[in-house]
């Protein structure tokens, strides 16, 4: 999957950097922990900008291209920041046969962005995700950690309104 | 001593439909009524009937409350727990029989099931090792370490006839014997919990509902094959499963069931958890090991097989979660017990995740040899809304589909392979007449194109070309020749790809071509999509004699394609509307707004 690389300037804080350095110190010496460090870094920063990848590469003593290689291989690693509200529509088979695509189309229409994009004000991002395993509730979407199930496109405006979107 | 136990499902399905709030409300109400020393609330793993979540069962009565709401809790606590009157109104209707309640096991959903891998799911608190131990937990490990030699353990697993539940169906005992036969300074056990097939959640439910049985089984495997370390590779998308598994490992260490000198036998074994990061190909065994090592999860050519050179280039046994979940039971009850279930070449049971257009979505475990008809019509409760069953998709993006005409095929590894389908890991998605089979094939190809790791050309380029051909067909530009080319390319990709992902990627196309070729032909020759899914082949029309002229559709239309005409239908007051098919973008907005069902797509 081609990833969208952000051109929004990096805004890391010293606290975030200290947290990441602590994680790296714990895992240094075991190169198989690279993915773990990257997962923690994404937890800290929300995404993996170039500057963070450099810190990881230097800290773990692996080439930067390896860090970049791993970050572009796995769908979970984001190279651009997510919105304050991240809407994620499940496109697993069970959700798809029950009309998940229509949910995405409706969201795109309401938000004016395509799947994989973030609104210009940084408030809302939209993405399609792999099966989250809540197939009993298909079709499903999540807004940050909140799960909404058994939806039709008519439910979309109400859900957006709940977040003042 | 509690007089009543309340089991609330804490699986992902029910957690998503808000079971944590139910538990909170229960505890609050129970305390309010002073019942906290009489009634115990337990959060369990998945009950299986996810469609009716959140689920709550009260013992000793066995009252099965379904789709429970927080607002119902005060009533349940006061009426049922305090006064002893079951709130029949809120019970799952199938368990209500006049004035009495039926046991869960008598309902259609549970009656035909036989739970081996899922035996503790929805029964015990997965976060309490004592509950697992009370259900014979860790006895199988003790039996192995104290009474059996590693060779005998492998023999029992071989004799049971257990085959890999991840989809391949390779005999588990034979896999173990290969690793056991190789001498090395370090060997590993790997549990594949990277359940990537969309619509499949069997492994997740086992990890969430009974994590200790995986810990125990991996230790048994370590003893049998001579490995002292194990890794569980879990999808990061399963946070509840990860957290419970980590907790189980910690508890096992505290109790001396992992670590050095387990049961004083001199056997050492420890486990690590590694999280995936959303790559489907990592479910392939060599790719999974590459990923654990901290690399891009690309597969490696085999041979050498993992039993010779696996994780960190050491001999490794890799099994899937459900396979491991069967092991402790096989050791305790014996190979003959396990082999007595199932068909001649496929022993035991199989867990399926039922989903799609079916009434009882959820998790079912059935003996091998059960027919698809039994699963769908009896256990699953059939297709809802009076629609007709069209096909069931098994095996996810690597699998095929079973059409209605083959519904009586007994399900086992060999029968499914014989009809050009595959068992897969156990996702079973039901499709009805509103699903277009060409579109489904395209859906899976879209998935594999995204997930192809790019290492080998047949898969990377081939799947992309397949998708383009399918796009051409669904947009009405295909020719009959394209269908032949499509088929030819499928076989080429199957024969030449490096790993399982590419070798099975064309299966959804081949299976739909085999059983639903006429749908492909209809897309190409008649330019029609009978299911009404492929938008390019659809036209939206207003049936002018049914139109009341309210104009709702015209206001909804984003393309301003709907205009009023001067035709007034008999018996109507206002003139009818009409859709300009050149301007129509086929969004379907008008169709869903029309109250009079005057708009049709064909």
Interface residues (C-beta under 8 A of the other chain):
Chain A: X1 X31 X32 X33 X34 X35 X36 X38 X39 X66 X69 X70 X73 X74 X75 X76 X77 X91 X92 X93 X94 X96 X97 X98 X102 X105 X109 X129 X130 X131 X132 X133 X134 X135 X136 X137 X138 X140 X147 X149 X153 X154
Chain B: X12 X13 X16 X17 X50 X51 X53 X196 X197 X198 X199 X200 X201 X204 X236 X237 X238 X274 X275 X276 X277 X278 X279 X280 X291 X292 X293 X294 X295 X296 X297 X312 X353 X355 X356 X357 X361 X362 X393 X396 X427 X429 X431 X435 X440 X443 X444 X450 X453 X558 X587 X588 X592
